[in-house]
Amino acid sequence: MKIIIAKTAGFCMGVRRAVDMVLEAPGSQPEPINTYGPLIHNPQVLDLLKEKGINSLAEIPREGFGTALIRAHGVPPEAQMGLEDAGFKVINATCPRVIRVQTIIRKHTEKGYASIIIGDSDHPEVIGLKGYAGSQGHVINNLAELAALPPFEQAIIVAQTTQNIEFYDTVKQWAAAERPHYKVYDTICDSTSKRQAEITELAAQVDAIIVVGGHNSGNTVRLTEIARQTGKPTYHIETEEELDLNALAGAETIGITAGASTPNWIIRKICRVLELIPVGRLSGWKLALFNLQQALLLTNIYVAFGAGCLCYACTRLLGATQNFPHVLIAFLYVLSMHIINNLTGKKSDHYNDPVRARFYESNRHLLGMFAFLAGGVGLATAYSLGPVPFAVLLAMSVTGLSYNLNLVPPRFKQIRYRRIKDIPGSKTVLIAVAWGVVTAILPALRHADEVSALATTAVFVWSTCMVFVRTAFFDLLDIQGDRIVGKETIPVAFGEKQTRVLLKTMLITGAGTLAAAGLLQIVPWFGYLLSLCPLLFLPAAIAHRQGRIMPGIRLEFLAESLFVFTGVLAFLFSLAA
């Protein structure tokens, strides 16, 4: 089965901005934190905000305190003034596209224009827009209502930002023919336009369409209507629990789009469930291979194997004569730390990877013992190599285990970062550096008389950059779930756009450093060829962005296999040498 996700599926700019603002409010704004009305039209996001102590005000109290955020749909101006008069600090999280429409209406109302708003009269955005028009506002939902209005001397026509494009085109044609003196503004959001245009293109490529989003979300309902007009079987769902797997079992290609208020983690959950449909058709060795692949990924054995392969490549580049103990240490350390990371990160996995979260919840005791056993054997192996490798690995292990612990006493309230976890980007950086140490630095320390400092630096940079890109890439996929639980990763700290630029920089840095070392004969000749390995992440990243590989087992296995490939190449090159 092939799954195609629409490029525009998920949070639009306005929703992402509103969610970011409300998540950043605790700790930086007067508490308690409230939103006036539901922040967005997505029950799952609203439930999560409630869990974090962020509640929704159904009405304006006579007296209030703390912070009130105005919902992404906007509110009438008197509502904002009412919140301020009640005593709240008001933060306006209205979508900038909606603010533009509010401004157009307000300016023309001051000049005596009537405002004709094309939209749903009971939609929060339209209620807010009408508040700016006052008695001169008229909400219209169909052409008959539009034609029934008296001809105004001065009037403007605007649309709800999530209105159906085809219907608004009809309205504009009517206005040009019947009321040419009216001013008509194109106020449908670009994101809405793209979603509606894209779903028609998507329908031509698939056997069935899944539209994900709140059942009370206007833009999601319109996407569903447009999808059904194409004639393809269309299913509007809020969560993966509503999937009709029997109805979808016969589809070879399934298209997924989502409303502007749908978070990425819900789309990923749906992809995970759909990904398992073909498994029911497998048998024999194919089914056994899938189960093995899934088990290796869930237990982190495959990622640890990749670390061992990367370590082998590093030892060959460094010219270390004894590589097996270091490969074993890298395998055991990464296995231990990644299992512990999954055991302590089940909350974010609940959104980002529910299959993994359930696996670790049901097997937490066994996996915990497995992690500490692997860590203990790794430390014992390092001890056999000498006090320095043992001390370095012990320090790294302690750092990893203390990642979630409060290291600063409560009395030092002025210190913001109380845990290593609280430092922005700490997770992404620490994982990359830890891999670099166990794969490159430890072998160099053990063979200090054989390895030059320049070779050690070049190999460490190459290894660290590869792991940084791999970790940050997965963090990009998990950014919305990580933000909800407050997990500090590079994408959360710096944003998606800056992170993508950083990833390209790290790829070039890692490849360029080892290529230069190979050309200068600081490392063996095949270092020049191995320098290209970081660039192999690009095809996987591009395939994901183009929707050819969905977040799931295939993408994860492909990314981890790049490290295995690095070790295989190093082995073949060493044989040739």
N, C-alpha and C positions, 0 to 999 in steps of 0.2 A: 504494500500500500504506500502511495506517495501522498505526503501532506504539504500543502502550499499555504503559507501564512501571508496575508496581505501586508505590504510594506508599511501601510499606515495604521495597522491594527494596534490598539492599546492607547495609553495615555496621550492626549494631545498636549500641546504646549501649555494651554491655560490650566488644565487639570494638574499636570505635573507641577506647575508653578504653585498652585494652591496647596497641593499635598506637601510640597517641600516647605512652604511657609508655615504650615501648621505643625510639621514635624520639628522645625527649627525653633518654634516658639517656647516650648518648655525649657526652663533654665535661662532664657534670654529675655522673656517678657513676664510681666506680672501674672501670677497664678491665682486662681485656676484658669486654665485655657478652655475656651468654649468657641464653638462656631454658631453663627446665627442661621439656623436652618441647617439641613444636611449639607456638608461641604461639597459633595459631588453625588451623582446618582449611581452609587455602587454599594450595596449592602455589606459586602465583605470588607471593603476599606473602612466603612463607617464603624463596623464592629471592632476592627483593629484599633481605630482611634479611641473608641470607648474603653478598650482594654488598657490603653495608655493613659487613661484618665482625662481624655479630651471629649467632652460631651457637647451635644447639640441643644441650643436654646430654641424651643418651639415658639416662644413669644418674648417680648421685651419686658423684663421685670421693672417695677417702680424704682428699685434700688439694686445696684449690682457692683461687683468689684472684679478685679482680674482683667483678663484680655478676652475680647470677642473678635473673631475673624469673620469677615463677610464672605459668604460662600462664593464659589467660582461663577455662579450664574448671575451674581449681582443682586441688589435689593433696591427698593425705592429710596430716594434721598431722605425722606422723613424717617425711614427705619434706621439709617446710619446716624442721624441726629438724635434719635430716640435712645440708641445704645450709648452714645456719648453723654447725653443728659442723665442717663441712669447711673453713670459712674464707671463704665468700662473704658479701657484703652482699646480703641478700635483699630484693627489692621485690615486693610482692604485687600482681599485675595481674589477680587473679581477678575475674570479673564480679561486681558488687554483688548481682545477683539470685541468683547461685550462693552467695555468702557468706551470704545470708539463709537458704537451705536448709541450709547447713552449720551455721549457728547453731541452727536449729530441731532438727536431729538431735543436735547436741552437748548441748544443754540437756536434752532428753528422755532421752538415753543416761545422763546423770548421775543421772537419777531412776529408772533401771531400766527404761525403756520399750524395746520392740523397735522397730526402724525398718524399715518396708517401703518400699523405693525402687522406683518404677515406672520402668524404663528399660532401656537396653542394658548388659549386664554388662561388656562390653569397652570401653565409651565412657569417655574420660578423666574427664569430669565425674562419672559414676557411681562410678568407681573412687575418686575423691576423696571423694565423699559417704559411701561405705561405710567409708572410713577413719575418719570421725568417729563411726560407729556401732559399730565394733569387731566383736566376736563377736555382737552383737545386731542386726547389719545383714543384711537379706535383699533381694536384687535380683530383681525379678519382671518378666517380659517379656510374659506373657499371663495370661488369667483362670484357666486350668487350673493354672498354677504358683501363683497366688494362693490358689485354693481348696485346694490341697494342703498349704499351710502349717498348722501346728498353731495352734489358737486361743490367742492370747496374752492374759494378764490385762490387760496394758497395752501398747498399740502405737500407733504413728503411721504414717500413709501420706503419702508425699511423692512428687513426680514430678520426673524429670529436667526441667530448665527448657525443653528443646526437645521434649518429648514430644508425641505426637498428642493433640489436645484431645478428640476423639470417644472415643478409647480410654480416656482418663482419666475422662471422664464415665461410661463404663461401669463402671470400677473404683469410682467413688464410689457409683454405684447399688448395686453388689454389697455394698459395705461397709455401706451404710445398711440393707440387708436382712439380711445375714448376720453382720456384726460391728458393730452400732450403737455399741458402747462404744469403738471405735477413734477416734482423732483424725485427721481427714483435712484436709490443708493444700493450698490452691491455690498451687502453686509453679511452674506453667508461666509463663514470662516473658510479659509483655504484648506484646512484639515478636513472639514466636512465635505468640501467639493472633491477633494482627492479621494476620500473614502468612498463616496458615492460613485465616482467615475471608475475607481479601481474594482469595485465589486462586480461590475458588468464584464470587465476584462477577465476577472477571476472565474466567473461563471462559465466562460467559454473553454476553460482549461480543466474543469473538474466535473466529477459525477454528483457531488453533493456539497452543500455549503453549510457551515456552522457559523452562526453569528453569536458572539459572546458579549454579554453585557446585561445590566439591570433591566428587568422587565418594565420598569417605570422610566427608563432612559429614552428621551425623545429621539436622539440621534441614532441609538441602537435600533429602536422600533422602525425608523425610516430605512435603515440599512436592510433590515429583514424584509420590508415591503419591496424594496428594489430588487433584492435577491430572488424573491418569489416571482417577481414579474419576468425574470429570465426563464422560468419554467423548470429550473433545477430544484431538486428536493432541498428544502431549507429548514434549518432547526435553530431556533432562538433559545439559548440557554444562558443561565447565570454561572453555573459551576459544572465541573466534570460529572457530578452526581446525576445530572439531568440528561446525560448522553444516552441515546437509544442505540446501543451497540449492535443489536440485531438488525435494525434498519440500515446501519452504516456498514455492516459486514460485507455486503456485495459491492461496495464502492472501491474502485481501483485508485482513484485520486480524490482527495477531500480538500476543499478550500476552507480556510479559517480567516474570518475578519472579526473585528471587535470594536465596540463603541469607544468613545473618547474617554470614558471613565473606567475602563477595564484595565486593571493592572497586569503587567507581564506575567506575574507568577500564576495567575489563573489560566492564562493562555498556555503556559508551559505544562500545567497540570493536565489540561485537556490533551495536549500533544502526547504526554506520557501515556495516558489511557489509550489513545488512538494507536500509538506505537505498538501496543500489545495485541491489537486485533489480529494481525497476521500470525502472531505466535500460536494462536489457536488452530491455525492451518498447518503448522509445522509438525513434523514427526521424525523419529529416528535420529540420525546424527545432526540434522539441522536444529532440532529442538534442543538436543544436548549441547550443541555449540553455543546457542543463544543463552541457555541457562548458565553455562560456564563463563561466558563473557560478562553477563550481568553479575554473577557472584564475584568475579575478579575485581570488577569496578566497585561494587558495594563494600567489599571488605578492604579496599585500598591496596590489595596485593598487586594489582597491575600497575598502579602509580608508583609503588615501591620498587617494582621490577624495573620500571622506566628509570627511576633514580639510580638503581644499580648499574644499568646500561650506560647512563650518562657518566657515572663515576668511572666505569671501565674506559670510556672514551677519554676522560680527563687524564687517567693514569698513563694511557698510551701517549697522549700528547706531552705529558710531563717526562716521559721516559722512565717512570717508576718501574722497578724490576719486580716488585711484589704487589700485585693488584687485588688478589682475591680477598684479603682481610678488609680492604677499603670498600670493595664492592659490597661485601656483606654488611659492613657498618652502615653504609648509605641506605641499603635496602631496609635494614632493621629500624634505623632511626626514622626514616620517612614513614614507614609503616606505622610505627608507634605514635608519632606525632599527628599523623593524619587521622588515625582512628580516634585519638583523644580529641582532636579538633571537631570531628563529627559528633562525638558524644556530648561535647559541651556546646555545640552549635545547632542542636536539634530545633531550636526555636526558629532560626532563619531557614533551615532546611524544610520546615513545615510549609513554607511558602515556595521556596526555590526548588526543592526536590523532595516531594512528599513520600516517594517510594523509599528513598534513603532514610528519611526521618522515621518511617515506620519500621524499617529494618533495624535501625540502631535502638529504637525504643524497645522492640521485642527481644533483642539479643544484647542489651547493654551490659549485663554482667559478664557474659562470655567474651564479648569484644573488649571490655575493660581489662580482663585478665590477659587476653591475647596481646593487648597494647603494652602492658607493663612487662610481660614476658619478653616481648621483642625488644623493648627498651633496655631491659636488664642484660640480655645476651649481647646487645650492641655495645653497652658499656663494658662488659667483660672482655669483649673482643678488642675494644680500644685500649683497655688496661694491659692486655697482652702485648700491645705495640709500644708501650712506654707511658710514662707519667704525663707527658705533654698532650698526646692525642686524647688520653683519658680525661684530663682536666678540661680540654676544649669541649669535648662531647658532653661532659657532665654539666658544664656551664650552659651549653645550648639547651640541654634537656630541662634544666631548672628554669631557664627563661621561658621555654615553651609551656611548662606546667603552671607557671605563675602568671600566664598571659591574662587570665580572667580574675586574678586575685587582687584585692585592694591592698596596695603596697604602701599607701600613705595613710597614716592614722587619721581618724575622723576630726581630731582637734585642728588640723591644718586645713580649714575650710577654704582658704584663699587659693589653694592649689587645685587647678581645674582637672588635671590629668592624674587620677588616683590609681588607675590600672594601666598596664601596657596597652590593653585593648582600647583605652580611651584616646590614645594618640592617633590623629588622623593618618590613615594609610598604613598603620602599623602592621596589620595582618599581611597585606600584600608584600611589603618590604621584608618583614621577618622571614616569611617562607622562602623568598628568593635568596636571601643571604644565608639562611640555614642550609639550603641545598648547595649553595656555592661552597660553603665551608666543608661539608662532608664529602663533596665530590672532588674538590680541587685542593683546598687548604690542608686537610688532614693528610692526604697522600704526599703533599709537598713537605709537610713537617716531618713525616716519617723518613723521607729520603732527602733531607736538607742538603746532604753532601753531593747529591746527584742532580738536583734541580735548581735552576737559576731563578732569581727573584722576578726577572722579566717574564719568564715562561709561566711562573705561578700566577702573576698578575693577569697576564693575557688569558689564561685558561679559566681563572676565577671569574673574570669579567664576562667571558663568553658563556660560561655555565649559568651565572647569576642572571644575565639578561634573558636567556632562554626561559628560565623558570619564572622570572618576573612577568614576561609576556604571557606565558601559559596561565599563571595565577590571575593576573589582571583581566585576561580575556574571560575567564569563568566568572570573575567578580562583576564584569560588565553585564553578563547575562543575569546575574543575581541582584543587580543594583536596587531594584524597587523593594524586594524582600529584605535586603540588608538595611535599607533606610528605615523601614518600618520598625525593625528590632534594634536599631541603633548600632549596627555593626560597622566599625570603621575600616573601610577599604579604600583603595586609591580612587575608584570611580565615585564613591560616596563623598570623599573629601574634595575632589577636584572637578567632578562632573564628567559626563560621557565624552563630550567633544575633546576636552583637554586630555582625557585618558587615552583616547585613540591616537592623538598626536604623540603622547608619551610612549605608547607601544611601538609606534613606527620608529621613534628615536632610539628606543632600546634595541629593536631588531637591527638597526643599522650599526649601533655601537657594538653590539656583540659580534656581529658578522665582520665588521671592519677591524676590530681589535685582533681577532684570531687570524684574519686574512693577512694583516700586516705582519703578525708574528710568524706566519708561515713563509711569507715572502722574504723576511729578514733572517730566516732560518733559526729563529728563536725556539720554535717548536718544529717537529718533523714535517716533511713536505706535505703529508696528507692533512695537516692543520689548515692549509689553504682551502682544501675541498670541504672539510668539516665546518668551515666557517659559514657555509651556505645553509647549514641545517636550521638556524633560527628563521631564515626566510621561508622555510616550509610551513610556518604558521599562517602565512598570508593566504594560500589557497583555501585553507579551512575557514579562516575569518571571512574571506570574500564569499565563499559558498554559503556560509550562514547568513550574511547580510542580504544575499540575493534570494534567500529562502529555499536553497537547494538542500541544505542540511539543517534539520530542526534541532533545538536543544533536547538532548536525550542521550541514549546509549551510544548511538552511532557517532555523534559529535565528540562526546567525551572519550570514547575509545580511540578515535582518530587522533585527537590532541595528545593523549598519553602515548600513543604509538610512535610519535615523532622522537621521543627519547629512546625508545627501544631501537628505532631505526638508526639513531646516532651511534649506539653501541655496536650494532651489526656492522655499520660502515667502518668503524674504528677497527673491529676485528678483521674485516676483509683487507683493509689497508695494511694492518700490521703483518698479515700473512704475505701480502705482496712485497712488503719491505724486507 
